[in-house]
């Protein structure tokens, strides 16, 4: 298909999340980290570290566990 590799989408979304977290754009960062975490359902084992980072960031930003 014409879609980019799924792993690339995860990496781009994670970089966007990191950037917005650094800039203090909490809501945008949460949305982007959430996107990464949601993608994990269909992601390769190679991407597990990215998704783990996203989940940890979501917990940090939202103050929620689980």
N, C-alpha and C positions, 0 to 999 in steps of 0.2 A: 504493500500500500504506500500511500504518500505520507503517512504519519512518521514523525521522527522516532528513533528507537526509544522504547519506554524508559530505559535507564537514563537517557539524556533528559527527559522531562523531569525525572526525579531530581537529578543533579541541579538543573536550572531552578526548579522550585525551591530547593533547599538553599541555594545561593541567594535567591530573592528573600527567603525567610531570614537568613543570617544578616543580610544587609539591612532589612527593615528593623530587625531587633536592635542592631547597633545604632541605628538612627533614632530609635525610640518610638517607631511606628508599631505599637504593640498589636493593634487589631489586624493590621496587614500581615505582620509576622505570624500571628496565630493562624490566620487563614492559610498562609503559605505552608507553614509547618503541618497544618491539618491536611493539606493536599498531599504532601509527601507521605504522611502516615496512612492516608486512605489508599494511595497508590500501592502500598506494600502488599495488599491482598493479592496482587497479580505480579509482583516484582520478583526478580531473581534473587537467589541467595547472596549474590555479589553485592546487592544493594541493602542488605540488612543493616549494615552499620549506619547508612544514611537515615534509614527509617528509625532506628534506635535513637539517633541524635534528635530527630524531629519530635519523637514522643517525649523524650526528656525535656526538650525545650518547651513543648506544650504544657507539661506539668509545671515547669518553672514559671511560665508566663501566666498561666491561669490559676495556679495554686491548687490544682486538683490532682488527685492520684487515681490510678486505675485506667 
